[in-house]
Amino acid sequence: MTTTVSTDMSGIPDSQAENKEPAPTKRRISPGRVIAWIFMIVFLAITLFPFYWILRTALSSNNALYAGGNSLLPVGFSTGGFERVFGLQTGAEAIAAGGAGQAIDFWRYLWNSVVVATLVTAFQVMFASMAAYAFSRLRWRGRDVVFGIFLSCLMIPAIFTFLPNFVLIKELGLIDTVFGIALPSIFMTMPFAVFFLRQFFLGISREVEEAAYVDGASKIRVFFQLILPMAAAPVTTLSLLVYIQSWNDYFWPLMVSYTDRSMVLTVGLGVFRSQTPQTGPDWAGLMAATLVAALPMLLLFAVFAKRIVNSIGFSGIK
């Protein structure tokens, strides 16, 4: 008994030819791809350069900066700016380093920022999710008209609301309090937040809700035990966006807070912009304060950037 093994034209048996991996093809580099990469690298460098310049100035000495140092590297390398931000320098040391010498309570400012951002995020996301559910899943007369009017609020500049909000906070006796800073944002849900969640809720199958109603669940129970768990990803994304916006808010806290007991980080660290007749602005301290205030949000966004992009694309926002 003989066994025959068929071969292909190259003399390799068919059984081995089937297992033979195709030779890797060399990817051609087209001129268009090279131009695209060059454009992306240049754009990335332009985008990151301001952050590098902030770090470079923060690690420089004020006296060297005033002397005309224009190097791309830190001028008169010093960590004094960060020491002044964290309150590790006395007033005399700060003045000697070229600063104005004001004392700051960094950890108090940080705590106030965390409290304000947490309160605003918790209440805004809760109210926005309720409104989005009503606009997307409940049927009531004039729903689309009311939603259109609500979205038109996106065209109203936020500065138009500062004066009436300030009068209200003053009448309530909440000036110079953390709650006074957070209160207007708590009850003024962003139209974008409602629109963002509404787009997701519209994509949920109604059969899921109808099955829950057949089992005797109420609308409130369906919302909290069925819809919200399904919307965990977009709700998390919205929470991050609201938290970042609240953390970076500056003008409204500046209007309401006057002492250290209510100042948030963005306002409290603005002390480095002040100057005395003997000294100019504390540029090193100001850049260090800017970096310290922005760093937590930059890290937060970097960690959840992919989730934010995916959730926005899934919600159908163009």
C-alpha positions as CSV (number, residue, x, y, z in Angstrom):
1,M,0.0,0.0,0.0
2,T,1.4,3.3,-1.1
3,T,0.6,6.8,0.1
4,T,0.8,9.7,-2.3
5,V,1.2,13.3,-1.2
6,S,0.3,15.9,-3.7
7,T,2.5,18.9,-4.0
8,D,2.0,22.4,-5.5
9,M,4.1,24.0,-8.1
10,S,6.9,24.9,-5.6
11,G,7.3,21.3,-4.5
12,I,5.8,21.9,-1.0
13,P,3.3,19.3,0.1
14,D,-0.3,20.6,0.3
15,S,-0.6,19.8,4.0
16,Q,2.4,22.0,4.7
17,A,1.3,24.7,2.3
18,E,-2.0,25.1,4.2
19,N,-0.1,25.7,7.5
20,K,2.4,28.0,5.9
21,E,1.8,31.6,7.1
22,P,1.7,34.2,4.3
23,A,4.8,36.3,4.1
24,P,4.4,39.7,5.7
25,T,3.9,42.5,3.3
26,K,5.9,45.6,3.6
27,R,3.7,48.6,4.3
28,R,4.3,51.4,1.8
29,I,4.8,54.9,3.3
30,S,2.9,57.3,1.1
31,P,3.7,61.0,1.0
32,G,0.2,61.7,2.4
33,R,0.8,59.6,5.5
34,V,4.1,61.4,6.1
35,I,2.4,64.8,5.8
36,A,-0.3,63.7,8.2
37,W,2.2,62.6,10.8
38,I,4.1,65.8,10.5
39,F,0.9,67.8,10.9
40,M,-0.1,65.8,14.0
41,I,3.3,66.2,15.6
42,V,3.4,69.9,15.0
43,F,-0.2,70.3,16.3
44,L,0.6,68.2,19.4
45,A,3.7,70.3,20.1
46,I,1.7,73.5,19.8
47,T,-0.9,72.1,22.1
48,L,1.5,71.0,24.8
49,F,3.9,73.9,24.7
50,P,1.7,76.2,27.0
51,F,1.8,73.4,29.7
52,Y,5.6,73.1,29.3
53,W,5.9,76.9,29.6
54,I,3.8,76.9,32.8
55,L,6.1,74.3,34.3
56,R,9.2,76.1,33.1
57,T,8.1,79.4,34.7
58,A,7.0,77.6,37.9
59,L,10.5,76.1,38.3
60,S,12.2,79.5,37.7
61,S,13.2,82.2,40.1
62,N,11.2,85.5,40.1
63,N,14.4,87.5,40.4
64,A,15.9,85.7,37.4
65,L,12.7,86.2,35.4
66,Y,12.7,89.9,36.1
67,A,16.4,90.0,35.1
68,G,15.3,89.1,31.6
69,G,15.7,85.3,31.4
70,N,14.3,84.1,28.1
71,S,15.6,80.6,28.0
72,L,13.4,77.6,27.2
73,L,14.8,76.0,30.3
74,P,13.9,77.1,33.8
75,V,15.8,80.4,34.7
76,G,17.5,80.2,38.0
77,F,16.0,76.8,38.9
78,S,14.0,77.0,42.1
79,T,11.1,75.2,43.7
80,G,10.1,78.3,45.6
81,G,6.9,78.8,43.6
82,F,5.6,75.5,44.8
83,E,6.7,76.1,48.3
84,R,4.7,79.4,48.4
85,V,1.7,77.6,47.0
86,F,1.8,75.0,49.7
87,G,2.5,77.6,52.4
88,L,6.0,76.3,53.1
89,Q,7.6,79.8,52.9
90,T,7.2,82.7,55.3
91,G,6.2,86.1,54.1
92,A,9.7,87.4,54.4
93,E,11.1,84.5,52.3
94,A,8.4,85.1,49.7
95,I,9.3,88.8,49.4
96,A,13.0,87.9,49.2
97,A,12.1,85.5,46.3
98,G,10.4,88.3,44.4
99,G,6.8,87.5,45.5
100,A,4.3,89.7,47.3
101,G,4.5,87.8,50.5
102,Q,0.8,87.0,51.1
103,A,0.0,84.0,53.2
104,I,-2.4,81.3,51.8
105,D,-4.2,78.4,53.2
106,F,-3.8,75.9,50.4
107,W,-5.4,72.9,52.1
108,R,-8.5,74.9,53.1
109,Y,-8.9,76.1,49.5
110,L,-8.5,72.5,48.2
111,W,-11.1,71.3,50.7
112,N,-13.6,74.0,49.6
113,S,-13.1,73.1,45.9
114,V,-13.7,69.5,46.6
115,V,-16.9,70.2,48.6
116,V,-18.3,72.7,46.0
117,A,-17.5,70.4,43.0
118,T,-19.0,67.3,44.7
119,L,-22.2,69.1,45.7
120,V,-22.7,70.6,42.2
121,T,-21.9,67.3,40.5
122,A,-24.2,65.1,42.7
123,F,-27.3,67.4,42.4
124,Q,-26.8,68.4,38.8
125,V,-26.4,64.8,37.5
126,M,-29.4,63.7,39.6
127,F,-31.7,66.5,38.3
128,A,-30.4,66.2,34.8
129,S,-31.1,62.5,34.7
130,M,-34.6,63.0,36.0
131,A,-35.4,65.7,33.4
132,A,-33.8,63.7,30.6
133,Y,-36.0,60.7,31.5
134,A,-39.1,62.8,31.5
135,F,-38.2,64.3,28.1
136,S,-37.4,61.0,26.5
137,R,-39.6,58.3,28.0
138,L,-42.7,60.0,29.4
139,R,-45.5,61.1,27.1
140,W,-47.1,64.4,28.0
141,R,-48.6,67.3,26.1
142,G,-46.1,69.9,24.9
143,R,-43.1,67.8,25.7
144,D,-41.1,68.6,22.6
145,V,-42.0,72.3,22.7
146,V,-40.8,72.6,26.3
147,F,-37.6,70.7,25.4
148,G,-36.9,73.1,22.6
149,I,-37.4,76.1,24.9
150,F,-35.1,74.4,27.4
151,L,-32.4,73.8,24.9
152,S,-32.6,77.5,23.8
153,C,-31.1,78.3,27.2
154,L,-27.8,77.2,25.7
155,M,-27.7,80.5,23.9
156,I,-28.0,82.6,27.1
157,P,-24.5,83.6,28.3
158,A,-23.9,82.5,31.9
159,I,-22.8,86.1,32.9
160,F,-26.4,87.2,32.5
161,T,-27.4,85.1,35.5
162,F,-24.7,86.3,37.9
163,L,-26.4,89.5,39.1
164,P,-29.8,87.9,39.9
165,N,-28.1,84.9,41.5
166,F,-25.9,87.2,43.6
167,V,-29.0,89.2,44.9
168,L,-30.7,85.9,45.8
169,I,-27.6,84.5,47.6
170,K,-27.3,87.8,49.5
171,E,-31.0,87.8,50.5
172,L,-30.5,84.3,51.8
173,G,-27.5,85.3,53.9
174,L,-25.2,82.8,52.1
175,I,-22.5,85.3,51.0
176,D,-19.0,84.1,51.8
177,T,-20.1,80.5,52.3
178,V,-19.3,77.3,50.4
179,F,-23.0,76.5,50.1
180,G,-23.6,80.0,48.6
181,I,-21.1,79.2,45.9
182,A,-22.7,75.8,45.0
183,L,-26.4,76.7,45.4
184,P,-27.0,78.4,42.0
185,S,-25.2,75.6,40.1
186,I,-27.1,72.9,42.1
187,F,-30.5,74.2,40.9
188,M,-29.5,75.4,37.4
189,T,-29.1,72.1,35.5
190,M,-27.0,72.5,32.3
191,P,-29.2,72.1,29.2
192,F,-26.3,70.1,27.7
193,A,-26.5,67.6,30.6
194,V,-30.2,67.0,29.9
195,F,-29.6,66.7,26.2
196,F,-26.7,64.4,26.6
197,L,-28.6,61.9,28.8
198,R,-31.8,62.2,26.7
199,Q,-30.0,61.0,23.7
200,F,-29.0,57.8,25.5
201,F,-32.4,57.2,27.1
202,L,-34.0,57.4,23.6
203,G,-31.9,54.4,22.5
204,I,-33.2,52.1,25.3
205,S,-35.8,49.7,24.1
206,R,-39.3,50.4,25.4
207,E,-40.0,46.7,25.8
208,V,-37.7,46.6,28.8
209,E,-39.8,49.2,30.6
210,E,-43.1,47.6,29.5
211,A,-41.9,44.3,31.0
212,A,-41.2,46.0,34.3
213,Y,-44.6,47.7,34.3
214,V,-46.3,44.3,33.7
215,D,-44.5,43.1,36.8
216,G,-46.1,45.9,38.8
217,A,-43.1,48.4,38.9
218,S,-43.9,52.1,39.2
219,K,-42.2,54.7,37.0
220,I,-40.0,55.8,39.9
221,R,-38.8,52.3,40.5
222,V,-38.2,51.7,36.8
223,F,-36.1,54.9,36.6
224,F,-34.0,54.2,39.7
225,Q,-33.6,50.4,39.4
226,L,-33.7,49.8,35.6
227,I,-32.9,52.9,33.6
228,L,-30.1,54.5,35.8
229,P,-28.1,51.2,36.0
230,M,-28.3,50.8,32.3
231,A,-27.0,54.4,31.9
232,A,-24.1,54.0,34.2
233,A,-21.5,54.8,31.5
234,P,-23.0,58.1,30.3
235,V,-23.9,59.2,33.8
236,T,-20.3,58.6,34.8
237,T,-19.1,60.6,31.8
238,L,-21.5,63.5,32.6
239,S,-20.4,63.5,36.2
240,L,-16.7,63.9,35.2
241,L,-17.6,66.7,32.8
242,V,-19.7,68.6,35.5
243,Y,-17.0,68.0,38.1
244,I,-14.3,69.4,35.9
245,Q,-16.4,72.5,35.0
246,S,-17.3,73.1,38.6
247,W,-13.6,72.7,39.7
248,N,-12.4,75.3,37.1
249,D,-15.2,77.8,37.8
250,Y,-13.7,81.2,38.8
251,F,-15.8,84.2,38.3
252,W,-18.9,83.2,40.3
253,P,-16.8,82.0,43.4
254,L,-14.9,85.3,43.1
255,M,-18.1,87.3,43.4
256,V,-19.4,85.3,46.4
257,S,-16.3,84.5,48.6
258,Y,-14.3,87.1,50.5
259,T,-12.4,85.2,53.2
260,D,-10.4,81.9,53.4
261,R,-13.4,80.1,54.9
262,S,-15.2,79.9,51.5
263,M,-12.5,80.5,48.9
264,V,-12.0,77.7,46.4
265,L,-8.7,76.8,44.9
266,T,-9.0,78.8,41.7
267,V,-9.8,82.0,43.6
268,G,-7.5,81.6,46.6
269,L,-4.4,81.0,44.4
270,G,-5.1,84.2,42.5
271,V,-3.3,86.0,45.3
272,F,-0.1,85.4,43.4
273,R,-1.3,88.0,40.8
274,S,-1.1,90.8,43.3
275,Q,2.0,93.0,43.6
276,T,3.6,95.6,45.9
277,P,5.5,98.7,45.0
278,Q,8.7,96.8,45.7
279,T,7.8,93.7,43.7
280,G,5.9,92.7,40.6
281,P,3.5,89.8,40.2
282,D,4.8,86.5,41.6
283,W,5.0,84.8,38.2
284,A,6.7,81.6,39.5
285,G,4.1,81.3,42.2
286,L,1.3,82.1,39.9
287,M,2.3,79.4,37.4
288,A,2.9,76.9,40.2
289,A,-0.6,77.7,41.5
290,T,-2.1,77.3,38.0
291,L,-0.4,73.9,37.6
292,V,-1.5,72.7,41.0
293,A,-5.1,73.8,40.4
294,A,-5.3,72.2,37.0
295,L,-3.3,69.0,37.6
296,P,-6.1,67.0,39.4
297,M,-8.5,67.7,36.6
298,L,-5.9,66.9,33.9
299,L,-5.2,63.5,35.6
300,L,-8.9,62.8,36.0
301,F,-9.6,63.6,32.3
302,A,-6.5,61.5,31.2
303,V,-7.8,58.5,33.1
304,F,-11.3,58.7,31.8
305,A,-10.7,60.3,28.3
306,K,-11.5,57.1,26.4
307,R,-14.8,56.5,28.3
308,I,-15.8,60.2,27.7
309,V,-15.2,59.9,24.0
310,N,-17.0,56.6,23.7
311,S,-20.0,57.8,25.7
312,I,-20.4,60.9,23.6
313,G,-20.2,58.9,20.4
314,F,-22.7,56.3,21.7
315,S,-25.1,59.0,22.7
316,G,-25.3,60.3,19.1
317,I,-23.8,63.8,19.7
318,K,-22.1,65.1,16.6
